[in-house]
Amino acid sequence: MLSSEFVFLLIVLCIGFLLIVYPNILKEGFEAGMSGVRCGIDLPTCNVGLQCMNGFCGSPMKPYLMANQLPVYP
C-alpha cells in the first residue's frame, strides 16, 4: 500500500500540474483585431448611419424585441 506521505505528494503534484496546464486550455478567447470596420484617431470615419463605438463602426440603434402577441398577465 502507498504511504500517506507519497499520496499527499502525488496529490500536490497533480494539483500543481493542473494549475499550470488548465488555464492554458480554458482561455477567454478574446482576439484583438476582430473582423469589422475600425474607426477612431488616424483611422477613416464610419459610413453614413454608423457611429464609432469602442474603435469599431456600429449602429447606434438599440436592439429590441418584437411585440409579443400572447397575452401577458402580471
NORPE-V865219 format. One line per field, one symbol per residue. ss: DSSP state (@ for helix, = for strand, . for the rest). phi: phi as a letter, one per 20 degrees, with the letter a starting at -180 (. if undefined). psi: psi as a letter, one per 30 degrees, with the letter a starting at -180 (. if undefined). A space follows every 10 residues. Layout:
ss = ???
phi = ???
psi = ???
This chain:
ss = ...@@@@@@@ @@@@@@@@@@ @@@@@..... .......=.. .........= ===..====. .......... ....
phi = .fffffffff fffffffffe egfffdefnf cfmffqeebp fmcfffffnd cfclncfbff fffbeffeef fddf
psi = lkleeeeeee eeeeeeeefe eeffeilegk kkhlkljlla kglllllkfl kjjhgkklkf kkklklkkfk kkk.
